[in-house]
Amino acid sequence: MDRMNDKLDALWAEYREACPDPEPAALTVIMGVVLIPQFQKALVYSSNYVDVLAADHPNTYVDILNGDIR
């Protein structure tokens, strides 16, 4: 079992040498150029849930008296 662990450790060491960690400055630039503009394009709603329901279902006395709401 120890021999398998040694082989696995050697494999991970070779992998780390073959694929070094990316430079943090480059990752920061990519995040700033790609991700931040995507978040800034998000829609901003000016009404809440109750306002939308009230607009879809008017419930005024004038509508009731006119027979528009049953």
C-alpha positions in Angstrom: 0.0 0.0 0.0 2.9 2.4 0.8 4.3 1.7 -2.7 1.0 2.8 -4.3 1.0 5.9 -2.2 4.5 6.8 -3.2 3.6 6.3 -6.9 0.5 8.5 -6.5 2.6 11.2 -4.7 5.1 11.1 -7.6 2.3 11.4 -10.1 0.8 14.4 -8.3 4.3 16.0 -8.1 4.7 15.6 -11.9 1.2 17.0 -12.5 2.0 20.1 -10.4 5.2 20.6 -12.4 3.4 20.2 -15.7 0.5 22.5 -14.8 1.7 25.4 -12.7 -0.7 27.6 -10.9 -2.0 30.5 -13.0 -0.8 33.9 -12.1 -3.3 35.7 -9.9 -2.9 39.1 -11.7 -4.1 37.5 -15.0 -7.1 35.9 -13.3 -8.0 39.3 -11.8 -7.8 41.0 -15.2 -10.0 38.3 -16.8 -12.6 38.7 -14.0 -12.6 42.4 -14.4 -13.0 42.3 -18.1 -15.5 39.5 -18.4 -17.5 39.0 -15.2 -18.0 42.5 -13.9 -19.7 43.8 -17.1 -22.0 40.8 -17.1 -23.2 41.7 -13.6 -23.7 45.3 -14.5 -26.1 44.4 -17.4 -28.6 42.8 -14.9 -32.1 44.2 -15.2 -33.2 46.5 -12.4 -36.9 46.3 -11.6 -38.6 49.4 -10.2 -41.8 47.7 -9.0 -42.4 45.0 -6.5 -44.6 41.9 -6.5 -47.6 43.7 -5.1 -47.5 46.4 -7.7 -47.4 43.9 -10.5 -50.4 42.1 -9.0 -52.3 45.3 -8.6 -51.7 46.3 -12.2 -52.9 42.9 -13.5 -56.0 42.8 -11.3 -57.6 46.3 -10.8 -60.0 46.3 -7.9 -61.5 49.7 -7.7 -65.1 50.6 -6.8 -65.6 52.2 -10.2 -64.7 48.9 -11.9 -67.1 47.0 -9.6 -69.9 49.4 -10.1 -69.5 49.4 -13.9 -69.6 45.6 -13.9 -66.1 45.2 -15.2 -65.2 43.0 -12.2 -67.4 40.1 -11.3 
